[in-house]
Amino acid sequence: MVLSPDDTVAAISTPIGEGGIGIVRVSGPLATAILTRVFRPADKQPASLESHRFRYGHVVDPETGSQVDEVLSVWMAAPRTYTRQDMVEIQCHGGIVPLQRTLELVLRCGARMAQPGEFTLRAFLNGRIDLAQAEAVLDIVRAKTDISLRVAVQQLRGGTSGRVRAVRTQLVQALAHLEAELDFPEDEIPPCDIAHALSDAIRRIEELLTQADQGLIYRQGVRTAIVGRPNVGKSSLLNALLRTDRAIVTPIPGTTRDTLEETINLRGIPLCLVDTAGIANSRDLIERLGVERSQQALQQADLILWVVDGSEPLKGEDHEIAAVVRNRAVIVVVNKTDLPPVADDAVALPSARHVHVSALTGSGISLLEEAIVETIFAGEVETPDVPAVSNPRHRDVLRRALGRLVSAQAGWHADAQPDLIAVDLTAAASDLGEITGESVGEDVLEAIFSSFCIGK
């Protein structure tokens, strides 16, 4: 990622399409000069700039003088800006043409097109936010539920960063004492027992890791595949969970021939429901392709809702599906309770949880939702009042740092040489620095910020 922070960058920061307003954002040393060239105040007063104050006027082509759009513009002086550079935002009418024309004029006047996430990258590089907070910005944009938004906002406020930084400071202090003993053996440096510092750091990291699984669920959601043989009511179940007729439902077996995905908010959990084609042997090419996609969705799922027809005995296809999902996180959904039941549904994975529903009438759907939540959280649903680790990168880094600290602790109790213990402490401190950004490589930065949208 070879990007100069001295360039002036610009981008459209609102989604492309029709809307009330659209914003062109500019950041860098030429932001002020660019604004004075493309903006004409409606009051025709000199275009003197006052920081953080909107002015009404028009975007004009500086070469022809023709008006492009009626806008509001604001200039924001560094360092009180998102990037800690001079910034300009031009609020245009929310259409594709006025936004593109305004951006073209800004680029013609000296800015270059911003790369994905470059505004937030500049905020990080200029010290306004740390790396974990920068990642929280993307989590806020992508939040699908109120709880996932709350977790992301807490991370943006520095909750996770503060806890990680406190552990890192503790390790650096212990490391400084060890290195002093190594560098100045002839001096009388008071002995220091770092055992407490190590055990406390291990405890703190373990606490963060215990929150990671729940945090990841709120951040990423749970991919849930609805599977079963044809005509057991999979699409009807999808519609019942969505509370809307999203999937086509007919009495004809094999109506669904492709996967269909929708996301719902279930007690704050983003639940990505994947309706699949009925899994059965078929000579029809399209149906076979649909079955292949169903099998792929099943393999990729975090949770499986296996739908069986409670009004019919289990068939061979049901037993084949049972063999596939037996060792997975699965809930057996016994559908069609509005019809006379049969007695053998309990033989379908007897160790799994069974929920009886009628997707047609809605009976039992709330019980199914309870079962899904309890399965996801192993029977315990918590509200994330404490900032949770919700980023897989952070979780992996914490696990790595924990392993190094456990090694250092074992070395300390075994009276290992201080320089060997210092190696583990140095590596652990460096690992934790990857979360907040004190020690992070360019490849990590590129991987993180390339996932941002342009203009953020």
N, C-alpha and C positions, 0 to 999 in steps of 0.2 A: 504494500500500500504506500506508494510514493505520492503523497499529497502535501503541498506546501501550505502551511498555515498562514502565509503572507498573501496568498491569493484571495481575491474577492469572489465568493461563490453565490450562486442563486439557484432557486428551484421553486416550483409550485408546491406548496405545502398542504393543499387540500385535495381531496379525491377528484380525479378528472370526471367531468360530467356536468349535468345541469344542477344548480343549487342556488341558494340565496346569495352567498358570497364565495369568492375564491381568493386565496392569499398567495402572493408572490413574495418570497422571503429572500433577503440579501444579507450577507455577513462578510465583513472584511474591511480593509482600509479604504477602499474606493466606494463604500456604500453611500456615504454622504454625497459625494460628487455625482454618483449615478442618479440619485434621487433628484438632485437639482436640475439634471438634464432632462429627465423624462416626466417630471411632475410640474404642473402649473396650478398654483392656488386659484380657487374660484374668485377670491376677493381681489385678485390682481395686485396684491401687496408683494413686496420683495420676499423672495422665498427663503427668508431667514429661518433657521431651524431651532426649535426648542425641544429638548429631549423629552421623550415619552408623552408627547402631545399630538393628538390627531389633527390633521388638516384636511379640509375638503377641497377637491379640485378635479383635475383631469390628467390622465396619462396622455402624453402627446409624443409624436415622432419628432425628435429634435432636428431632423434633417428637413422634413417637409412642413412641420407645424400642425399636421392633421391630428385631430383628437381620436384616441383609441377607445377610451372608456371613462366614465365618471366614477371616481374612486375616493376612498379615504386612505391617507398615507400617514405613517408614523416613523420618525427617526428616533433611535434609542442609542444613546452614547455609552461607550464602554466605560466601566466594566459592568454596569447594571443591565446586562442583557443575558440571553440564554447562552451565548457562546463566549461572553466576556470580550467580544469585539464590537465595534460599531455595527449596528444592524438596522435594516429598513424592512418594513412590511407594507405592502400595497394591497389594500382590500378592493378587489374588483367585483363586478357582477360575476356570479358563479356559472359562467359558460365556458366551453372549451376555447372558442375563438378569442375572446378578450384576454383570457389568461395566457394563452400561447403568444399572442401579439405583444402583451406586456413583457413576458419573459424574454422574447426575442429582442426587444428594445434594450432591456437591462443587460443582456449578454453582449449586444452590439456596443454598449457603452463601457465595456471593460470587465465585466464579470465572466466567470466560466461556470459551466453547469456543475452543480454539486453532485458528488457521488452519494450512493445510498448511505444514510446515517452520518453524513459529514458534519452537519450542524451539531449533532450530539457528540461526535468525536471531538470537535473543537471545544465543546463544553468540558469534556474529560481532560483533554490535553492542557487546557488553560486553568484547570484546577477548580472549576465550579462544582463539579460532581466527581465522584470516584467511579471506578469501572462497574461495580455492583449497582450503583445508582443509575448509571447509563443503561445497563441491561434492564433495569426496572422500568425505564421509559418505554421500551418496546413491550414489556409485559402489560403496562397500562393500556397501550394502544390495542393490544390483542386480547384484553380481558373479556371473558364471555359471561361472567357472573359478578354479582356484587362482592362476593367473598374473594374471588380471584383479583378483583380490582383493589379491594382493601389490602390484600397481601402485597400487591405490587406497590401501592402507595406507601405502605410502611417501609418497604425496601428503598423506595425513592427518598424517603425521609432519613435514611441512613441506619435503620434498625439493624439489619444484618451486618452492614459494614462496621458499625460500632462494636458489635460483639466479636467479630473476626479480628478487628484491629486491636481490641483489648488483649486477646490471646496472643497475637503476634508481638505486641509490646512486652508481654510477660516473657516470651521466649527470647526476645532480643536482649532483655536485661540479664537473663540467666546465661545466655551465650557470651555477653560482654564480660561477665565474671570469669567464665571458663577461659576465655581468650586472654584475659589479663593474667591468669595463673600461668598460661602457656608462654606468653610473651615476656613476662618478667618473673621468672622462677626465683631469681636471687632476692627479690623484694619480699617483704613480709606482708603478703596479702591475706587478710583474714579468710579462713575457710568459709565456704558458703554451701549449705546443703540445698541443692536444687531439686530434691525429691518432691517437696511440696509444690513447687512451681510446675514440675512435670505432671504430677497427678491432677493438679487443678486444671491445667491446660487440656489434658485428656478428657476430664469430666466435662469441660465446657464444649469441646468439639463433639463429644458423644451426645450432648443435649441438642446441639444443632442438627446432628444427623438423625436423631429420633423424630425431628419435625420434617425431615426432607421428603419422606414418602408422601405425607399428607400435603405438603406444600406443592409437590410436583403434580399431585392430583388436581389441586385447585388451579394450577397454572396451565397444565396441558390437557386436562380432562381425561375421561376414561372412554376408550374406544370399545363399544359394546356391539357385538354381532348378534343379530336375531337369526337363528338358523332352525332348520327343520325340514322335513320332507314336504312335498307340494301339498297345498290345500289344507294346511293345519291352522292357518290364520296369522301368518307372520306379518303380512302387510296390514292386516286389521289391527294387530297389536301395536305396530308402529304408529298408526293413526290414533289409536287410543292413548298412547303415551304422549303424542304431540298435541292432542286435543284438537286435531284438524284432519281433514281428508287429504293427506299428502300423497299417499300411494294409491294406485288403482286397485280396487278390490272387486273380484268377480267370483262366481261359483266354479269357474273353469280352472282346473289345476294348471299350474305353470304360467299364471298371469304375469308374475314378476320374472323377468329374464335377465336382469342386470342388478347390480347393487345400487342402493339408493341411500344417501347419507343425509341426516339432519341432526342438529345439535340442540339439546334442551338444557334448561337450568334445573337441576334436581337438587334441592336443598343447598344451593351454592356450588354444586359440582357440575362442570360442563360435561354433559354426557353425550358423546357422539354415537348416535344410533345408526347402525348399518343394516338395512333390510336386504336380505339376500334371496336369490332364487332358490327354489326348493331343491334340495340335494337328492337326486335320484338318477338312476340309469336311464339314458335317453338316446335315441338315434338321431334326434333333431339336432343339427349343427349349432343353431343359435342357443338351444337349451343347454347343450354341452358346454358352450362357452360361458353361459351364465352360471353353471355349476362350478366351473373352474374358478370363476371370480368369487363365488361363494366360499369355496375352500380357501382361497387366498385371504378373504376377509376374516375367516375363522382363525387362521393362523396368526393374523396380525392383531387380533382382538385382545384386550385386557380382560374383558368379561364376556361371557357367552350366555345369552338367553335362548335355551333350547326349547322350542315350542313343540308340544305334542297335542294331539287331538284327544281330549278326554272322553269323547263320545264314541270312540272306536278302539278296538284292541291295538296294541302296538304291532307294527309291521316290520318286515325285514329291514326296510330303509331306516326305521327308527333305531333298531339295534346297531346298525352300521354307524350311525351318527353317534350313538352312545359310546361306542368303542373309541371314537376319535376324540370326544370331549371329556372322557372319563377323568383324566388327570389335569384338567384345566379348571379355572375359576368359572363355575357354571351354576346357573339357576334353572331348574326345570319348570317351565311355564305350562301348566296343564290348562289348555284353552277349551272353550266351548262348554262352560259350565251351565249355560242356558239350555243345553240338551241333556237327555238322560245319560248319566255317567256309566262307565264300565269300571270294573274293580281292579284292573291290572296295571294302572298307571304308576303305582308305587314301585313296580319292578324296574322302572326307568331310573337308573342311577339312585338306588335307595339311600346312599350316603349323602347325596346332594340335597339342597334345599328345594322343596316343591311349593309352588304357589299356584292356587287355582283361580283362574280368571275367566271372564267372558269379554273378549275384545269387542263383541257386538254390543253388549249392554253397558260396558264399563265396570261391571262388578269385579272386585278384586284388584283393580289397577292400583289403588292407593296402597294395598298390601304389597304388591309387587315393587312399588317404588321404595317402600320401607325396606324390603329385602335387599334391593340393589344397594341402598345406602349402607345398610349394616354389613353387607358382603364386602363392599369397598373398604370400609374402615374397621373391618373385623369386629363389628358390633359396637363400636364407639365412635360417635360423631362429635368432633370438637370444633369450636369456633376459634379461628386463629387470632386471638387477642395479642399474642406475642409474635413478633416478626418471625416468619418461618423461612427456612431455606426452600426455595421453590424452583431453583435453577439446576438442571442436571450437571452443568459445568461446575457449579459451586459444590454440589454433593460429591462429585468425583475428586475435586481438589481436597475437600475435607477428609475424605477417606484416605487419600494419599498422605496427607499431613499426619493423620492419626496413626498410620502405620509407622511413620518415622519416629513419632513421639513414644510409641510403645517400645520401639527398638532402643531409643535413648534411655528410657526408664529401665529396661532390662540391663543395659550396659552399666548404668549408674549403680544398680543394686549388686551387679557382679564385679564392681570395682574396676571397670574397664578404664583404659587410658582416657584422659579428658579430651584429647584431640579426636578420638573416635566418637565420643558423645557429641562433641561440637559439630562434627560432620552431619549427624542426624538433626541436630537443632537448627543448623544453617539451612538444611534442605526443607525442614518443616516451616520455618519462617518464610522462606522463599515461596513455598507452596501457598501459604495464606496470603502472601502479597499478590498472587495471581488473581485472587478474588477482588481485592480493592484496587489493584492496578499498580502497586508499588513495584512489583517485579513481574512484568508480563511482556511476552515477545510480540513482535509485529505480526506474526502469523495468527496469534490469538486475537489481536485487535481486528485484523482483517476478517476473520471468521465471524466475530461478533457483529461488527458494524455493517457487513455486507448483507445481513439479514434485515436491516432496517429499510424502510421505504425512502425513496428520494424525497428530500424536503424536510426530513426529521433530524 
